[in-house]
């Protein structure tokens, strides 16, 4: 029986856990929903089972719309992570339960029970109670019970999560053999990549409530289409490169890429992916038979049984690494490599040794660029926000999504002024008021940056509202704001918001703007000043691979006053500050200097998000 999800969405309050998912699973196929915790995998499974009702969209089983059909009438077997066995019943009674409530006669129940217990490797254990079984045996009972009534669809929600590695491996083989033998359509939810690769006919990668891409395990591992899939499926080295005449260029190195090179419009920038097993690490240049990435130093070596893992630091200045991300303040990159123990014995390497690094194979992905969402809700602030947002998107060589909301949605907009060579933005009109419009569009577009307008004294409230609807950054612009040419990034020594330095640096590179990083020394002491100077030097090294040469400044005094003084003295036209990421769906608390700068709003303020555990 085939399964089809058509534009399925599910929200809990204002938070969408499933976002407009469309996915088809063929009859007899084993499809694995793979993604991190909280990505919406289990909710999708419960929607298929009928245990959770979608807010919108349809579910079809075998071509029949079952969106409003009860779980009992869907011909589905469900296996949960925590077994959910009836502890007062024997194994035999548990397996027979679904048949008994369907009024099957005793003879057919007994025959089916014995078939299933033999199928799952528990023949002869029908008289035991669940508490007399191991965890793996209990999960086998749960699987037999789910199959007892001969369902057309089998759903498994991380069924092996509580078991040890050897038992998981045995159960995976059992599930695969049973699924193939019965040709039953199966959906398996997991965050374990090894499990997904071993079981799946097809993998659907899920993140933030969306199915990003799906395909055969080999294809999706070797040729992913998105950055998330590339870095989530196994280990990955992912660098930013440019399309060159014969392939792609990474720094000063040109690598043949064949037909996989993709031109993206952003100066032909691409993401260059190579897996650790695609990296050759040798002790001499003569031993390297593949295109050379350069000469580096072994940073670490790990024993992984049949494999050895190496981390090699390469001095490739001017190259931005997406994964592994370079430590804050480093201007080199780290490459991960794996090799067989045979290769490790032939070319022994220890931490500190010089190594020659080559690439056996690369895959290129389209560079995603920065996603811009521009909100236009008021006559006083909307036009400036739109003009600024479109100009920023144009400089970043991407397209702005402009949303006219509330009363502005019904107005006939004036033409957006464009410079020669600029493309028209995509414009949506939705009647919802500002906060709801932001929520809907952030849920749909998942932008990196939201540009909004505000009047003085309202900037902090506007920013807090926008930040509550996702994981994006927000740029708040006053009326008459112009495209920034001088950017002031405010960063306290030791703060966790170092990811914001990279984002602000990317924006500065696209704009060709001068960038200054400022830290304020509240109380003078040799230790505190040395710490701030080290931090600022690390900030400058971090943005250098982006092509940005950042100046650094230290001022002493009260934080807010010193930021304002520096902004006025330096005639900066964009101030960058940081804010904790917080929980999606809740407005972050913007206080202190950040709130004051937003409420004063004498110039645009960019609030960059960071995770509280970011280091």
WOFENFEN-V869248 format. One record per backbone hydrogen bond with DSSP energy under -1.0 kcal/mol. CO is the residue of the C=O (numbers start at 1). NH is the residue of the N-H. E is the energy in kcal/mol with one decimal. If there is no record, write none. Layout:
CO&NH&E, CO&NH&E
This chain:
2&62&-2.9, 3&25&-3.2, 4&60&-2.8, 5&23&-1.9, 6&58&-1.9, 8&21&-2.7, 9&55&-2.2, 9&56&-1.5, 10&17&-2.0, 10&18&-1.8, 12&15&-1.6, 15&12&-2.9, 18&10&-2.1, 21&8&-2.7, 23&5&-3.2, 25&3&-2.6, 26&29&-2.0, 29&186&-2.7, 30&201&-2.9, 30&202&-1.6, 31&188&-2.4, 32&204&-3.0, 33&190&-2.2, 34&206&-3.0, 36&39&-1.5, 39&209&-2.6, 40&44&-2.0, 41&45&-2.0, 42&46&-2.4, 43&47&-1.9, 44&48&-2.0, 45&49&-2.1, 46&50&-1.1, 46&51&-1.8, 46&52&-1.5, 56&9&-2.0, 58&6&-2.7, 59&66&-2.8, 60&4&-2.5, 61&64&-1.8, 64&61&-2.4, 66&69&-1.7, 70&73&-1.2, 71&74&-1.6, 75&152&-1.8, 75&153&-1.5, 77&155&-3.3, 79&157&-2.7, 82&84&-3.5, 86&89&-1.5, 90&94&-2.4, 91&95&-2.4, 92&96&-2.1, 96&100&-2.5, 97&101&-2.2, 99&104&-2.5, 100&103&-1.7, 105&109&-2.1, 106&110&-2.6, 107&111&-2.3, 108&112&-2.4, 109&113&-2.6, 110&114&-2.4, 111&115&-2.0, 112&116&-2.2, 113&117&-2.7, 114&118&-2.0, 115&119&-2.0, 116&120&-2.3, 117&122&-3.7, 122&125&-2.2, 125&128&-1.5, 126&92&-2.8, 128&91&-2.6, 129&132&-2.0, 130&133&-1.9, 134&138&-2.5, 135&139&-2.0, 136&140&-1.5, 137&141&-2.0, 138&142&-2.3, 139&143&-2.0, 140&144&-2.5, 141&145&-2.8, 142&146&-2.1, 143&147&-1.4, 147&150&-1.9, 152&185&-1.0, 153&77&-2.7, 154&187&-2.4, 155&79&-2.8, 156&189&-3.0, 158&161&-1.3, 160&163&-1.7, 164&168&-2.5, 165&169&-2.2, 166&170&-2.1, 167&171&-2.7, 168&172&-2.4, 169&173&-1.8, 170&174&-1.9, 171&175&-2.9, 172&176&-2.6, 173&177&-2.5, 174&178&-2.5, 175&179&-2.9, 176&180&-2.4, 177&181&-2.5, 178&182&-2.5, 179&183&-1.4, 179&184&-1.1, 185&154&-2.8, 186&31&-2.8, 187&156&-2.6, 188&33&-2.5, 189&158&-1.7, 190&35&-1.2, 192&196&-2.0, 193&197&-2.7, 194&198&-2.1, 195&199&-2.0, 196&200&-2.4, 202&32&-2.5, 203&215&-1.9, 204&34&-2.5, 205&212&-2.3, 207&210&-1.8, 209&19&-3.4, 210&207&-2.4, 213&205&-2.7, 215&203&-3.0, 216&220&-2.7, 217&221&-1.6, 218&222&-2.5, 219&223&-2.8, 226&230&-2.3, 227&231&-2.1, 228&232&-2.3, 229&233&-2.2, 232&234&-1.3, 237&274&-2.2, 238&322&-2.8, 238&323&-1.7, 239&272&-3.5, 241&270&-2.4, 242&249&-3.4, 247&244&-2.8, 248&255&-3.4, 249&242&-2.2, 250&253&-2.1, 253&250&-3.2, 255&248&-2.7, 257&260&-1.7, 265&267&-1.6, 266&269&-1.4, 268&243&-2.8, 270&241&-2.9, 271&365&-2.6, 272&239&-2.3, 273&363&-2.5, 274&237&-1.7, 275&278&-2.0, 276&279&-1.4, 276&338&-1.5, 278&360&-3.3, 280&358&-2.8, 282&356&-2.7, 285&288&-1.3, 291&359&-2.3, 294&357&-2.5, 296&355&-2.7, 297&313&-2.8, 298&352&-2.8, 300&311&-2.0, 302&309&-2.5, 306&341&-1.2, 307&304&-2.7, 308&339&-2.0, 309&302&-2.7, 310&337&-2.6, 311&299&-3.6, 311&300&-1.2, 312&335&-2.9, 313&297&-2.1, 314&316&-2.0, 314&333&-2.5, 315&317&-1.2, 316&319&-1.2, 320&240&-2.2, 323&238&-3.8, 327&330&-2.3, 333&314&-2.8, 335&312&-2.9, 337&310&-3.2, 339&308&-2.5, 340&344&-2.2, 341&345&-2.0, 342&346&-1.9, 343&347&-2.6, 350&353&-2.5, 353&298&-2.7, 355&296&-2.6, 356&282&-2.5, 357&293&-3.2, 357&294&-1.2, 358&280&-2.7, 363&273&-3.5, 365&271&-2.5, 371&448&-1.6, 371&449&-2.4, 372&401&-2.0, 373&451&-3.1, 374&403&-3.1, 376&405&-1.9, 378&382&-3.1, 381&385&-2.0, 382&386&-2.7, 383&387&-2.6, 384&388&-2.6, 385&389&-2.9, 386&390&-2.7, 387&391&-1.8, 388&392&-2.5, 389&393&-2.4, 390&394&-2.4, 391&395&-2.2, 392&396&-1.9, 393&398&-2.6, 394&397&-1.4, 400&426&-2.3, 401&374&-3.2, 402&428&-3.0, 403&376&-3.0, 404&430&-1.9, 405&408&-1.4, 406&409&-1.1, 419&422&-2.1, 426&402&-3.6, 428&404&-2.8, 432&406&-1.8, 433&437&-2.8, 434&438&-2.7, 435&439&-2.1, 436&440&-2.5, 437&441&-2.5, 438&442&-2.7, 439&443&-2.1, 440&444&-1.6, 441&445&-3.2, 442&446&-1.9, 448&473&-2.7, 449&373&-2.4, 450&475&-2.9, 451&375&-2.6, 452&477&-2.7, 455&458&-2.0, 458&462&-2.3, 459&463&-2.7, 460&464&-2.4, 461&465&-2.1, 462&466&-2.3, 463&467&-2.7, 466&469&-1.5, 468&585&-2.2, 473&450&-2.1, 474&607&-3.2, 475&452&-2.6, 476&605&-2.3, 477&454&-2.0, 478&481&-1.4, 485&514&-2.7, 486&573&-2.2, 487&516&-2.4, 488&576&-3.1, 489&518&-3.2, 492&495&-2.0, 496&498&-1.5, 499&503&-1.7, 500&504&-2.7, 501&505&-2.2, 502&506&-2.4, 503&507&-2.1, 504&508&-2.4, 505&509&-2.3, 506&510&-2.2, 507&511&-2.0, 508&512&-1.2, 508&513&-1.9, 514&487&-3.3, 515&551&-2.5, 516&489&-3.2, 517&553&-2.6, 518&491&-2.8, 519&555&-1.9, 521&557&-1.9, 525&529&-2.6, 526&530&-2.1, 527&531&-2.2, 528&532&-2.2, 529&533&-2.5, 530&534&-2.1, 531&535&-2.2, 532&536&-2.7, 533&537&-2.1, 534&538&-2.1, 535&539&-2.2, 536&540&-2.3, 537&541&-2.1, 538&542&-2.0, 539&543&-1.7, 543&546&-1.2, 543&548&-1.5, 544&547&-2.3, 551&517&-2.9, 553&519&-2.0, 555&521&-3.8, 558&562&-2.5, 559&563&-2.3, 560&564&-2.3, 561&565&-2.4, 562&566&-2.5, 563&567&-2.6, 564&568&-2.1, 565&569&-3.1, 566&570&-2.6, 567&572&-1.6, 574&488&-2.8, 575&606&-3.0, 576&490&-3.0, 577&608&-2.7, 579&610&-1.5, 583&586&-2.0, 592&596&-2.1, 593&597&-2.6, 594&598&-2.1, 595&599&-2.4, 596&600&-2.4, 597&601&-2.4, 599&457&-3.1, 604&575&-2.1, 605&476&-2.8, 606&577&-2.7, 607&474&-2.0, 608&579&-2.1, 610&581&-2.8, 611&614&-1.7
